Amino acid sequence: MAQTRRSPKDTFITIYGRMPVLEVLQDDSLEVDKLLVADNARGESLDRILALARKRRIEVRDAPPHRVKLLAGNGKQDQGVLADVIAPRMRTLGEFTERIPRGVCRVLVLDGVTNPANVGMIIRTATAAGMAGVVLPHAGSPSIDPLVIKASAGVAFRASIIRCRTGADAAEELARSGFRIYGLSGSGDASLYDERIPDRAAFVLGNETSGLSAETGDWVGRWLSIPMAGGVESLNVASAAAVLSFDLVRRASAPAPATPAAPA
């Protein structure tokens, strides 16, 4: 199969703003591909950024201020500088499905989750729980910006993030690759805690207000609910992701049932 050229959006995490860029440059474990600096930018903080870039031999490119704002995607907070940070575990959905890990492989799929804090917390939780990846579509999701990075406590730089066009595209391709597609809903057919989860499973998390898109919901094979008490109808989507992810951890670490002893 011919390989298509990967988009920069599927390779780099673009960080903008002087303090976020400075923090990235001070972390030697992060590989920075290049800096883009507005040609009218000045200031002591920028001097520190440029000095660190020279020390680390990172390419620095000058650009018109409007170009920096366009690439940052934020016209108010770029402060004339951005950095493209290489995300070593980021890949496209096609790359993921071509090399699906053997054995247990579970992923989260975000469908219309727009709050950057929730996205960052979900990435952090899924990584901590050992999920194989978080599918973050380009459509209907925030970019991996400083707000997402902060909410993930920096984990997003090293997380297994899978990029695709839409949540529905992800659900379709994962289903065709042998994954059971689950959706979470307060009115789900079965309790999460009672469901026997296959080794290949994808869990779709939707917008807290509108839920999953109809196109994505069409690919859900089973709807699960998280049991609630005290009249609580639902959890924040990041909290639901944490409950789900660590219930899977609990199952993996639970001791196997004892085999009854054979009659004497």
Secondary structure, 3 states (H helix, E strand, C coil): CCCCCCCHHHCEEEEECHHHHHHHHHCCCCCEEEEEEECCCCCHHHHHHHHHHHHCCCEEEEECHHHHHHHHCCCCCCCCEEEEEECCCCEEHHHHHHCCCCCCEEEEEEECCCCHHHHHHHHHHHHHCCCCEEEEECCCCCCCCHHHHHHCCCHHHCCCEEEECCHHHHHHHHHHCCCEEEEECCCCCEEHHHCCCCCEEEEEEEECCCECCHHHHCCCCEEEECCCCCCCCCCCHHHHHHHHHHHHHHHHHCCCCCCCCCCC
